[in-house]
C-alpha cells in the first residue's frame, strides 16, 4: 500500500487508542520499540516515519487491535483469567 495512506490510517488508529483506550504516546512508542519523540512528532507535527518505523508501528498496532478485541470479548464467568492461581489456591485450602 502507499506509504502516505498507511500513515493516515496509523494516525487514526493511534488517535483512537489514545482517546478511547487511554494509551499514551509514550506507551505506544515503548510497545513499538521507538523513541517517544518519534510517535509524538508523527502525531502532533505530521512528520513522516521511516519505512522501518512504519513496519514496526503497523505490526504492533495490529497486535494491539487483536488484543483489544480479545479483551472486549472476554467473559470472566466463562474463562477465568488465572486458572493456575485458582487451582493453587484451592489446593492450599485443602
Biopython code that builds the backbone (N, CA, C, O; Angstrom):
import numpy as np
from Bio.PDB.StructureBuilder import StructureBuilder

atoms = [
    (1, "UNK", "N", (0.834, -1.173, 0.000)),
    (1, "UNK", "CA", (0.000, 0.000, 0.000)),
    (1, "UNK", "C", (0.890, 1.251, 0.000)),
    (1, "UNK", "O", (2.076, 1.181, 0.323)),
    (2, "UNK", "N", (0.329, 2.337, -0.349)),
    (2, "UNK", "CA", (1.055, 3.601, -0.429)),
    (2, "UNK", "C", (1.411, 4.075, 0.984)),
    (2, "UNK", "O", (0.578, 4.081, 1.891)),
    (3, "UNK", "N", (2.681, 4.470, 1.137)),
    (3, "UNK", "CA", (3.213, 4.871, 2.442)),
    (3, "UNK", "C", (2.365, 5.965, 3.094)),
    (3, "UNK", "O", (2.045, 5.872, 4.279)),
    (4, "UNK", "N", (2.007, 6.972, 2.351)),
    (4, "UNK", "CA", (1.247, 8.097, 2.900)),
    (4, "UNK", "C", (-0.138, 7.666, 3.373)),
    (4, "UNK", "O", (-0.630, 8.155, 4.390)),
    (5, "UNK", "N", (-0.763, 6.754, 2.637)),
    (5, "UNK", "CA", (-2.083, 6.238, 3.024)),
    (5, "UNK", "C", (-1.965, 5.412, 4.301)),
    (5, "UNK", "O", (-2.817, 5.505, 5.185)),
    (6, "UNK", "N", (-0.921, 4.612, 4.398)),
    (6, "UNK", "CA", (-0.676, 3.829, 5.607)),
    (6, "UNK", "C", (-0.517, 4.744, 6.818)),
    (6, "UNK", "O", (-1.036, 4.452, 7.895)),
    (7, "UNK", "N", (0.197, 5.840, 6.640)),
    (7, "UNK", "CA", (0.411, 6.757, 7.765)),
    (7, "UNK", "C", (-0.883, 7.440, 8.188)),
    (7, "UNK", "O", (-1.068, 7.712, 9.374)),
    (8, "UNK", "N", (-1.778, 7.722, 7.253)),
    (8, "UNK", "CA", (-3.085, 8.291, 7.602)),
    (8, "UNK", "C", (-3.838, 7.304, 8.491)),
    (8, "UNK", "O", (-4.404, 7.692, 9.513)),
    (9, "UNK", "N", (-3.845, 6.037, 8.103)),
    (9, "UNK", "CA", (-4.541, 5.010, 8.887)),
    (9, "UNK", "C", (-3.904, 4.842, 10.266)),
    (9, "UNK", "O", (-4.606, 4.702, 11.267)),
    (10, "UNK", "N", (-2.581, 4.858, 10.311)),
    (10, "UNK", "CA", (-1.893, 4.700, 11.588)),
    (10, "UNK", "C", (-2.199, 5.871, 12.519)),
    (10, "UNK", "O", (-2.404, 5.670, 13.717)),
    (11, "UNK", "N", (-2.232, 7.071, 11.990)),
    (11, "UNK", "CA", (-2.564, 8.243, 12.821)),
    (11, "UNK", "C", (-3.966, 8.100, 13.406)),
    (11, "UNK", "O", (-4.189, 8.394, 14.580)),
    (12, "UNK", "N", (-4.904, 7.649, 12.584)),
    (12, "UNK", "CA", (-6.274, 7.454, 13.068)),
    (12, "UNK", "C", (-6.324, 6.364, 14.129)),
    (12, "UNK", "O", (-7.020, 6.513, 15.134)),
    (13, "UNK", "N", (-5.600, 5.275, 13.921)),
    (13, "UNK", "CA", (-5.557, 4.191, 14.901)),
    (13, "UNK", "C", (-4.958, 4.669, 16.220)),
    (13, "UNK", "O", (-5.498, 4.389, 17.290)),
    (14, "UNK", "N", (-3.854, 5.383, 16.141)),
    (14, "UNK", "CA", (-3.192, 5.878, 17.355)),
    (14, "UNK", "C", (-4.104, 6.865, 18.076)),
    (14, "UNK", "O", (-4.237, 6.804, 19.298)),
    (15, "UNK", "N", (-4.724, 7.762, 17.341)),
    (15, "UNK", "CA", (-5.638, 8.730, 17.939)),
    (15, "UNK", "C", (-6.787, 8.014, 18.652)),
    (15, "UNK", "O", (-7.173, 8.408, 19.753)),
    (16, "UNK", "N", (-7.325, 6.983, 18.041)),
    (16, "UNK", "CA", (-8.415, 6.196, 18.633)),
    (16, "UNK", "C", (-7.954, 5.515, 19.924)),
    (16, "UNK", "O", (-8.678, 5.512, 20.919)),
    (17, "UNK", "N", (-6.752, 4.942, 19.907)),
    (17, "UNK", "CA", (-6.224, 4.283, 21.103)),
    (17, "UNK", "C", (-6.009, 5.279, 22.237)),
    (17, "UNK", "O", (-6.290, 4.973, 23.396)),
    (18, "UNK", "N", (-5.520, 6.452, 21.910)),
    (18, "UNK", "CA", (-5.265, 7.475, 22.936)),
    (18, "UNK", "C", (-6.584, 7.983, 23.519)),
    (18, "UNK", "O", (-6.712, 8.128, 24.735)),
    (19, "UNK", "N", (-7.557, 8.253, 22.659)),
    (19, "UNK", "CA", (-8.823, 8.829, 23.128)),
    (19, "UNK", "C", (-9.728, 7.815, 23.814)),
    (19, "UNK", "O", (-10.396, 8.150, 24.792)),
    (20, "UNK", "N", (-9.760, 6.589, 23.320)),
    (20, "UNK", "CA", (-10.746, 5.628, 23.807)),
    (20, "UNK", "C", (-10.200, 4.542, 24.728)),
    (20, "UNK", "O", (-10.955, 3.944, 25.494)),
    (21, "UNK", "N", (-8.914, 4.287, 24.663)),
    (21, "UNK", "CA", (-8.363, 3.194, 25.475)),
    (21, "UNK", "C", (-7.243, 3.669, 26.396)),
    (21, "UNK", "O", (-6.546, 2.844, 26.986)),
    (22, "UNK", "N", (-7.058, 4.979, 26.530)),
    (22, "UNK", "CA", (-6.131, 5.575, 27.486)),
    (22, "UNK", "C", (-4.673, 5.184, 27.273)),
    (22, "UNK", "O", (-3.892, 5.162, 28.225)),
    (23, "UNK", "N", (-4.303, 4.879, 26.043)),
    (23, "UNK", "CA", (-2.895, 4.696, 25.712)),
    (23, "UNK", "C", (-2.258, 6.082, 25.698)),
    (23, "UNK", "O", (-2.946, 7.091, 25.545)),
    (24, "UNK", "N", (-0.962, 6.118, 25.857)),
    (24, "UNK", "CA", (-0.225, 7.374, 25.727)),
    (24, "UNK", "C", (0.765, 7.211, 24.577)),
    (24, "UNK", "O", (1.046, 6.098, 24.133)),
    (25, "UNK", "N", (1.286, 8.339, 24.108)),
    (25, "UNK", "CA", (2.307, 8.260, 23.067)),
    (25, "UNK", "C", (3.519, 7.489, 23.601)),
    (25, "UNK", "O", (4.160, 6.729, 22.875)),
    (26, "UNK", "N", (3.815, 7.704, 24.881)),
    (26, "UNK", "CA", (4.952, 7.009, 25.489)),
    (26, "UNK", "C", (4.732, 5.503, 25.494)),
    (26, "UNK", "O", (5.627, 4.749, 25.112)),
    (27, "UNK", "N", (3.555, 5.055, 25.921)),
    (27, "UNK", "CA", (3.307, 3.611, 25.975)),
    (27, "UNK", "C", (3.310, 2.997, 24.578)),
    (27, "UNK", "O", (3.824, 1.895, 24.384)),
    (28, "UNK", "N", (2.741, 3.702, 23.608)),
    (28, "UNK", "CA", (2.739, 3.180, 22.240)),
    (28, "UNK", "C", (4.152, 3.136, 21.669)),
    (28, "UNK", "O", (4.514, 2.185, 20.975)),
    (29, "UNK", "N", (4.946, 4.154, 21.958)),
    (29, "UNK", "CA", (6.335, 4.159, 21.487)),
    (29, "UNK", "C", (7.100, 2.988, 22.099)),
    (29, "UNK", "O", (7.877, 2.318, 21.417)),
    (30, "UNK", "N", (6.875, 2.750, 23.381)),
    (30, "UNK", "CA", (7.551, 1.647, 24.059)),
    (30, "UNK", "C", (7.135, 0.299, 23.466)),
    (30, "UNK", "O", (7.980, -0.568, 23.243)),
    (31, "UNK", "N", (5.857, 0.124, 23.215)),
    (31, "UNK", "CA", (5.347, -1.118, 22.619)),
    (31, "UNK", "C", (5.964, -1.341, 21.238)),
    (31, "UNK", "O", (6.330, -2.463, 20.890)),
    (32, "UNK", "N", (6.074, -0.271, 20.460)),
    (32, "UNK", "CA", (6.591, -0.371, 19.089)),
    (32, "UNK", "C", (8.116, -0.371, 19.029)),
    (32, "UNK", "O", (8.693, -0.592, 17.964)),
    (33, "UNK", "N", (8.764, -0.128, 20.148)),
    (33, "UNK", "CA", (10.226, -0.095, 20.168)),
    (33, "UNK", "C", (10.799, 1.170, 19.545)),
    (33, "UNK", "O", (11.869, 1.145, 18.938)),
    (34, "UNK", "N", (10.079, 2.273, 19.700)),
    (34, "UNK", "CA", (10.506, 3.554, 19.128)),
    (34, "UNK", "C", (10.708, 4.576, 20.235)),
    (34, "UNK", "O", (10.273, 4.375, 21.369)),
    (35, "UNK", "N", (11.365, 5.661, 19.896)),
    (35, "UNK", "CA", (11.503, 6.770, 20.834)),
    (35, "UNK", "C", (10.159, 7.471, 20.959)),
    (35, "UNK", "O", (9.408, 7.571, 19.989)),
    (36, "UNK", "N", (9.862, 7.951, 22.151)),
    (36, "UNK", "CA", (8.605, 8.661, 22.369)),
    (36, "UNK", "C", (8.488, 9.852, 21.422)),
    (36, "UNK", "O", (7.408, 10.161, 20.917)),
    (37, "UNK", "N", (9.595, 10.499, 21.196)),
    (37, "UNK", "CA", (9.613, 11.666, 20.311)),
    (37, "UNK", "C", (9.132, 11.301, 18.898)),
    (37, "UNK", "O", (8.456, 12.098, 18.248)),
    (38, "UNK", "N", (9.475, 10.115, 18.435)),
    (38, "UNK", "CA", (9.084, 9.684, 17.092)),
    (38, "UNK", "C", (7.572, 9.644, 16.956)),
    (38, "UNK", "O", (7.014, 10.169, 15.992)),
    (39, "UNK", "N", (6.903, 9.016, 17.930)),
    (39, "UNK", "CA", (5.436, 8.921, 17.882)),
    (39, "UNK", "C", (4.809, 10.296, 18.093)),
    (39, "UNK", "O", (3.872, 10.665, 17.384)),
    (40, "UNK", "N", (5.313, 11.048, 19.050)),
    (40, "UNK", "CA", (4.748, 12.359, 19.347)),
    (40, "UNK", "C", (4.836, 13.281, 18.121)),
    (40, "UNK", "O", (3.860, 13.945, 17.771)),
    (41, "UNK", "N", (5.994, 13.318, 17.481)),
    (41, "UNK", "CA", (6.148, 14.176, 16.301)),
    (41, "UNK", "C", (5.358, 13.653, 15.106)),
    (41, "UNK", "O", (4.877, 14.437, 14.287)),
    (42, "UNK", "N", (5.223, 12.356, 15.004)),
    (42, "UNK", "CA", (4.403, 11.760, 13.947)),
    (42, "UNK", "C", (2.954, 12.216, 14.103)),
    (42, "UNK", "O", (2.270, 12.502, 13.120)),
    (43, "UNK", "N", (2.501, 12.277, 15.347)),
    (43, "UNK", "CA", (1.108, 12.630, 15.594)),
    (43, "UNK", "C", (0.862, 14.139, 15.633)),
    (43, "UNK", "O", (-0.113, 14.616, 15.052)),
    (44, "UNK", "N", (1.713, 14.883, 16.296)),
    (44, "UNK", "CA", (1.420, 16.307, 16.501)),
    (44, "UNK", "C", (1.996, 17.219, 15.430)),
    (44, "UNK", "O", (1.460, 18.297, 15.177)),
    (45, "UNK", "N", (3.084, 16.794, 14.802)),
    (45, "UNK", "CA", (3.732, 17.648, 13.802)),
    (45, "UNK", "C", (3.573, 17.105, 12.387)),
    (45, "UNK", "O", (4.113, 17.661, 11.431)),
    (46, "UNK", "N", (2.826, 16.014, 12.270)),
    (46, "UNK", "CA", (2.602, 15.361, 10.974)),
    (46, "UNK", "C", (3.900, 14.995, 10.267)),
    (46, "UNK", "O", (4.005, 15.092, 9.045)),
    (47, "UNK", "N", (4.874, 14.578, 11.044)),
    (47, "UNK", "CA", (6.132, 14.121, 10.448)),
    (47, "UNK", "C", (5.934, 12.722, 9.876)),
    (47, "UNK", "O", (5.060, 11.974, 10.315)),
    (48, "UNK", "N", (6.749, 12.385, 8.901)),
    (48, "UNK", "CA", (6.703, 11.049, 8.303)),
    (48, "UNK", "C", (7.556, 10.088, 9.107)),
    (48, "UNK", "O", (8.477, 10.494, 9.817)),
    (49, "UNK", "N", (7.240, 8.820, 8.987)),
    (49, "UNK", "CA", (8.036, 7.768, 9.606)),
    (49, "UNK", "C", (8.908, 7.115, 8.548)),
    (49, "UNK", "O", (8.564, 7.104, 7.366)),
    (50, "UNK", "N", (10.029, 6.576, 8.974)),
    (50, "UNK", "CA", (10.862, 5.802, 8.052)),
    (50, "UNK", "C", (10.146, 4.499, 7.725)),
    (50, "UNK", "O", (9.222, 4.100, 8.433)),
    (51, "UNK", "N", (10.567, 3.845, 6.665)),
    (51, "UNK", "CA", (9.952, 2.573, 6.264)),
    (51, "UNK", "C", (10.047, 1.549, 7.391)),
    (51, "UNK", "O", (9.104, 0.794, 7.628)),
    (52, "UNK", "N", (11.184, 1.522, 8.085)),
    (52, "UNK", "CA", (11.367, 0.587, 9.196)),
    (52, "UNK", "C", (10.375, 0.880, 10.322)),
    (52, "UNK", "O", (9.781, -0.039, 10.887)),
    (53, "UNK", "N", (10.200, 2.154, 10.642)),
    (53, "UNK", "CA", (9.272, 2.527, 11.714)),
    (53, "UNK", "C", (7.816, 2.307, 11.314)),
    (53, "UNK", "O", (6.992, 1.938, 12.152)),
    (54, "UNK", "N", (7.497, 2.530, 10.049)),
    (54, "UNK", "CA", (6.140, 2.251, 9.562)),
    (54, "UNK", "C", (5.829, 0.779, 9.761)),
    (54, "UNK", "O", (4.754, 0.428, 10.247)),
    (55, "UNK", "N", (6.758, -0.076, 9.391)),
    (55, "UNK", "CA", (6.557, -1.513, 9.549)),
    (55, "UNK", "C", (6.353, -1.876, 11.020)),
    (55, "UNK", "O", (5.462, -2.660, 11.347)),
    (56, "UNK", "N", (7.163, -1.315, 11.897)),
    (56, "UNK", "CA", (7.069, -1.621, 13.327)),
    (56, "UNK", "C", (5.738, -1.147, 13.907)),
    (56, "UNK", "O", (5.073, -1.896, 14.623)),
    (57, "UNK", "N", (5.349, 0.085, 13.603)),
    (57, "UNK", "CA", (4.096, 0.631, 14.132)),
    (57, "UNK", "C", (2.913, -0.158, 13.593)),
    (57, "UNK", "O", (2.011, -0.514, 14.352)),
    (58, "UNK", "N", (2.904, -0.433, 12.313)),
    (58, "UNK", "CA", (1.799, -1.173, 11.692)),
    (58, "UNK", "C", (1.655, -2.557, 12.328)),
    (58, "UNK", "O", (0.546, -2.985, 12.649)),
    (59, "UNK", "N", (2.768, -3.246, 12.505)),
    (59, "UNK", "CA", (2.757, -4.585, 13.108)),
    (59, "UNK", "C", (2.212, -4.540, 14.533)),
    (59, "UNK", "O", (1.367, -5.354, 14.905)),
    (60, "UNK", "N", (2.693, -3.596, 15.321)),
    (60, "UNK", "CA", (2.272, -3.534, 16.717)),
    (60, "UNK", "C", (0.843, -3.011, 16.874)),
    (60, "UNK", "O", (0.141, -3.427, 17.796)),
    (61, "UNK", "N", (0.401, -2.118, 16.002)),
    (61, "UNK", "CA", (-0.992, -1.675, 16.050)),
    (61, "UNK", "C", (-1.932, -2.847, 15.774)),
    (61, "UNK", "O", (-2.988, -2.961, 16.396)),
    (62, "UNK", "N", (-1.552, -3.705, 14.851)),
    (62, "UNK", "CA", (-2.360, -4.894, 14.556)),
    (62, "UNK", "C", (-2.451, -5.787, 15.795)),
    (62, "UNK", "O", (-3.529, -6.280, 16.127)),
    (63, "UNK", "N", (-1.342, -5.991, 16.468)),
    (63, "UNK", "CA", (-1.329, -6.820, 17.679)),
    (63, "UNK", "C", (-2.207, -6.189, 18.763)),
    (63, "UNK", "O", (-2.978, -6.888, 19.420)),
    (64, "UNK", "N", (-2.092, -4.880, 18.950)),
    (64, "UNK", "CA", (-2.901, -4.187, 19.961)),
    (64, "UNK", "C", (-4.385, -4.333, 19.637)),
    (64, "UNK", "O", (-5.186, -4.618, 20.528)),
    (65, "UNK", "N", (-4.760, -4.142, 18.370)),
    (65, "UNK", "CA", (-6.161, -4.259, 17.979)),
    (65, "UNK", "C", (-6.697, -5.656, 18.273)),
    (65, "UNK", "O", (-7.815, -5.801, 18.769)),
    (66, "UNK", "N", (-5.911, -6.677, 17.971)),
    (66, "UNK", "CA", (-6.337, -8.053, 18.236)),
    (66, "UNK", "C", (-6.501, -8.292, 19.733)),
    (66, "UNK", "O", (-7.456, -8.948, 20.149)),
    (67, "UNK", "N", (-5.590, -7.774, 20.543)),
    (67, "UNK", "CA", (-5.688, -7.947, 21.987)),
    (67, "UNK", "C", (-6.886, -7.196, 22.558)),
    (67, "UNK", "O", (-7.513, -7.668, 23.506)),
    (68, "UNK", "N", (-7.209, -6.043, 22.000)),
    (68, "UNK", "CA", (-8.396, -5.305, 22.449)),
    (68, "UNK", "C", (-9.659, -6.080, 22.108)),
    (68, "UNK", "O", (-10.568, -6.179, 22.932)),
    (69, "UNK", "N", (-9.723, -6.627, 20.904)),
    (69, "UNK", "CA", (-10.884, -7.448, 20.528)),
    (69, "UNK", "C", (-11.042, -8.616, 21.487)),
    (69, "UNK", "O", (-12.149, -8.920, 21.932)),
    (70, "UNK", "N", (-9.931, -9.268, 21.804)),
    (70, "UNK", "CA", (-9.948, -10.402, 22.732)),
    (70, "UNK", "C", (-10.400, -9.948, 24.126)),
    (70, "UNK", "O", (-11.188, -10.634, 24.776)),
    (71, "UNK", "N", (-9.909, -8.813, 24.576)),
    (71, "UNK", "CA", (-10.274, -8.298, 25.901)),
    (71, "UNK", "C", (-11.755, -7.917, 25.953)),
    (71, "UNK", "O", (-12.419, -8.146, 26.964)),
    (72, "UNK", "N", (-12.271, -7.338, 24.871)),
    (72, "UNK", "CA", (-13.678, -6.948, 24.857)),
    (72, "UNK", "C", (-14.600, -8.159, 24.807)),
    (72, "UNK", "O", (-15.720, -8.105, 25.315)),
    (73, "UNK", "N", (-14.146, -9.239, 24.205)),
    (73, "UNK", "CA", (-14.953, -10.456, 24.134)),
    (73, "UNK", "C", (-14.806, -11.318, 25.387)),
    (73, "UNK", "O", (-15.559, -12.274, 25.571)),
    (74, "UNK", "N", (-13.855, -10.992, 26.238)),
    (74, "UNK", "CA", (-13.561, -11.769, 27.434)),
    (74, "UNK", "C", (-14.754, -11.806, 28.385)),
    (74, "UNK", "O", (-15.314, -10.765, 28.729)),
    (75, "UNK", "N", (-15.133, -12.996, 28.803)),
    (75, "UNK", "CA", (-16.211, -13.201, 29.757)),
    (75, "UNK", "C", (-15.637, -13.939, 30.967)),
    (75, "UNK", "O", (-15.377, -15.139, 30.875)),
    (76, "UNK", "N", (-15.436, -13.270, 32.079)),
    (76, "UNK", "CA", (-14.772, -13.894, 33.220)),
    (76, "UNK", "C", (-15.520, -15.111, 33.760)),
    (76, "UNK", "O", (-14.893, -16.041, 34.268)),
    (77, "UNK", "N", (-16.828, -15.121, 33.659)),
    (77, "UNK", "CA", (-17.557, -16.274, 34.158)),
    (77, "UNK", "C", (-17.333, -17.509, 33.291)),
    (77, "UNK", "O", (-17.519, -18.631, 33.761)),
    (78, "UNK", "N", (-16.939, -17.322, 32.042)),
    (78, "UNK", "CA", (-16.714, -18.444, 31.138)),
    (78, "UNK", "C", (-15.262, -18.897, 31.112)),
    (78, "UNK", "O", (-14.994, -20.088, 30.947)),
    (79, "UNK", "N", (-14.340, -17.993, 31.269)),
    (79, "UNK", "CA", (-12.921, -18.311, 31.159)),
    (79, "UNK", "C", (-12.128, -17.480, 32.152)),
    (79, "UNK", "O", (-11.705, -16.365, 31.849)),
    (80, "UNK", "N", (-11.936, -18.023, 33.313)),
    (80, "UNK", "CA", (-11.221, -17.278, 34.342)),
    (80, "UNK", "C", (-9.804, -16.989, 33.894)),
    (80, "UNK", "O", (-9.153, -17.829, 33.273)),
    (81, "UNK", "N", (-9.335, -15.804, 34.212)),
    (81, "UNK", "CA", (-8.047, -15.313, 33.731)),
    (81, "UNK", "C", (-6.881, -16.165, 34.214)),
    (81, "UNK", "O", (-5.967, -16.446, 33.439)),
    (82, "UNK", "N", (-6.891, -16.579, 35.470)),
    (82, "UNK", "CA", (-5.714, -17.236, 36.012)),
    (82, "UNK", "C", (-6.087, -18.584, 36.632)),
    (82, "UNK", "O", (-6.191, -18.705, 37.853)),
    (83, "UNK", "N", (-6.284, -19.579, 35.795)),
    (83, "UNK", "CA", (-6.667, -20.913, 36.255)),
    (83, "UNK", "C", (-5.629, -21.525, 37.184)),
    (83, "UNK", "O", (-5.992, -22.196, 38.151)),
    (84, "UNK", "N", (-4.335, -21.307, 36.908)),
    (84, "UNK", "CA", (-3.283, -21.869, 37.760)),
    (84, "UNK", "C", (-3.371, -21.314, 39.171)),
    (84, "UNK", "O", (-3.205, -22.060, 40.137)),
    (85, "UNK", "N", (-3.624, -20.036, 39.307)),
    (85, "UNK", "CA", (-3.723, -19.424, 40.624)),
    (85, "UNK", "C", (-4.913, -19.991, 41.374)),
    (85, "UNK", "O", (-4.824, -20.237, 42.577)),
    (86, "UNK", "N", (-6.023, -20.203, 40.684)),
    (86, "UNK", "CA", (-7.224, -20.752, 41.320)),
    (86, "UNK", "C", (-6.960, -22.173, 41.787)),
    (86, "UNK", "O", (-7.319, -22.537, 42.907)),
    (87, "UNK", "N", (-6.332, -22.982, 40.933)),
    (87, "UNK", "CA", (-6.006, -24.359, 41.337)),
    (87, "UNK", "C", (-5.058, -24.362, 42.526)),
    (87, "UNK", "O", (-5.231, -25.153, 43.454)),
    (88, "UNK", "N", (-4.068, -23.495, 42.509)),
    (88, "UNK", "CA", (-3.108, -23.417, 43.609)),
    (88, "UNK", "C", (-3.828, -22.987, 44.889)),
    (88, "UNK", "O", (-3.576, -23.549, 45.955)),
    (89, "UNK", "N", (-4.703, -22.018, 44.797)),
    (89, "UNK", "CA", (-5.436, -21.517, 45.942)),
    (89, "UNK", "C", (-6.345, -22.616, 46.507)),
    (89, "UNK", "O", (-6.447, -22.776, 47.723)),
    (90, "UNK", "N", (-6.993, -23.360, 45.630)),
    (90, "UNK", "CA", (-7.862, -24.461, 46.074)),
    (90, "UNK", "C", (-7.070, -25.551, 46.772)),
    (90, "UNK", "O", (-7.523, -26.107, 47.772)),
    (91, "UNK", "N", (-5.884, -25.863, 46.250)),
    (91, "UNK", "CA", (-5.077, -26.926, 46.867)),
    (91, "UNK", "C", (-4.532, -26.483, 48.213)),
    (91, "UNK", "O", (-4.341, -27.320, 49.095)),
    (92, "UNK", "N", (-4.279, -25.210, 48.398)),
    (92, "UNK", "CA", (-3.802, -24.696, 49.677)),
    (92, "UNK", "C", (-4.907, -24.807, 50.730)),
    (92, "UNK", "O", (-4.647, -25.145, 51.884)),
    (93, "UNK", "N", (-6.136, -24.518, 50.316)),
    (93, "UNK", "CA", (-7.259, -24.579, 51.248)),
    (93, "UNK", "C", (-7.528, -26.007, 51.733)),
    (93, "UNK", "O", (-8.044, -26.194, 52.835)),
    (94, "UNK", "N", (-7.191, -26.997, 50.936)),
    (94, "UNK", "CA", (-7.478, -28.397, 51.300)),
    (94, "UNK", "C", (-6.484, -28.910, 52.229)),
    (94, "UNK", "O", (-6.565, -30.067, 52.642)),
]
sb = StructureBuilder()
sb.init_structure("model")
sb.init_model(0)
sb.init_chain("A")
sb.init_seg("    ")
for serial, (resi, resn, name, xyz) in enumerate(atoms, 1):
    if name == "N":
        sb.init_residue(resn, " ", resi, " ")
    sb.init_atom(name, np.array(xyz, "f"), 0.0, 1.0, " ", f" {name:<3s}", serial, name[0])
structure = sb.get_structure()
